[in-house]
Amino acid sequence: MTAGPRKTHDFCWLNLMTPKADEAAAFFSAVLGWTYGPMPDAKGGRIILVDGLAAGAFMDLDAGIMPPGTPPVIAPMVRVDDIRATVARARELGGAASDPFTVHENGRMASVTDPSGAMLGLWEPLSKHGFDCDSRAHGAPTWFDVISKDEPRATAFYTALFGWSADSHAPAPGMTYQVFALDGESVGGAMQSCGPMEGLPSHWATTFFVTSVDAALDRAQAHEGRLLHGPHNLQGVGRFAMLQSPQGVVFHLVTWAR
């Protein structure tokens, strides 16, 4: 369980980008219990709140502030101490990276793309450190996976970039899953694209904790959400499902095993 400001090289923020923002906000409130706070420096933006604490940014694709063609997506970010050095290191490791830029007095951000094509945000905090909600509060971001066309290459890239360790598991026959850890604490994972995700490009997936996957799924479907995969149980880990909002945002749910 993680709460409070996340440490360097942990996931620290997410940006949810969606069209029809008012309808999408109502959908996620119904499914995940989110409330929202003002985000004065972003047209159409709002802060996602879990138990009154920041959990990410909710961005309106119809507001005209995002590049044309930006798809509905959840984009997670990792906290770094020196964003220019991290960008340079990502390029040395065979990835691509945007040039860093400053977001008002809040911090500096950039994006990196690993050699398999998955994109991840970087955040160097100035006045804003990122989310501070409890990772096991209902509706909170609790886990992050890179779903990769080349998992071994992606794993090598992130372990070298962030100093994560990778521990290999076989949760199902023929499947290899890497658990990333930072200072001995699990922060995310990596897996080869397969099943319902096999046809998708490499990407980072965000999983939200819910007290009951089945109850959240019922609420999602009552509000025109789509079930893409599951729900299914992973022994000793929890119950999972993969959904899509009516506006096209794909996300994952988990109820962790006790």
Beta strands, then each sheet from edge to edge (+ up, - down):
strand 1: 11-18
strand 2: 35-38
strand 3: 46-50
strand 4: 53-60
strand 5: 73-79
strand 6: 96-97
strand 7: 101-103
strand 8: 107-113
strand 9: 119-125
strand 10: 141-148
strand 11: 165-169
strand 12: 177-182
strand 13: 185-192
strand 14: 203-209
strand 15: 226-234
strand 16: 238-244
strand 17: 250-256
sheet 1: 2+ 3- 4+ 1+ 5- 9- 8+ 6-
sheet 2: 2+ 3- 4+ 1+ 5- 9- 8+ 7-
sheet 3: 11+ 12- 13+ 10+ 14- 17- 16+ 15-
end
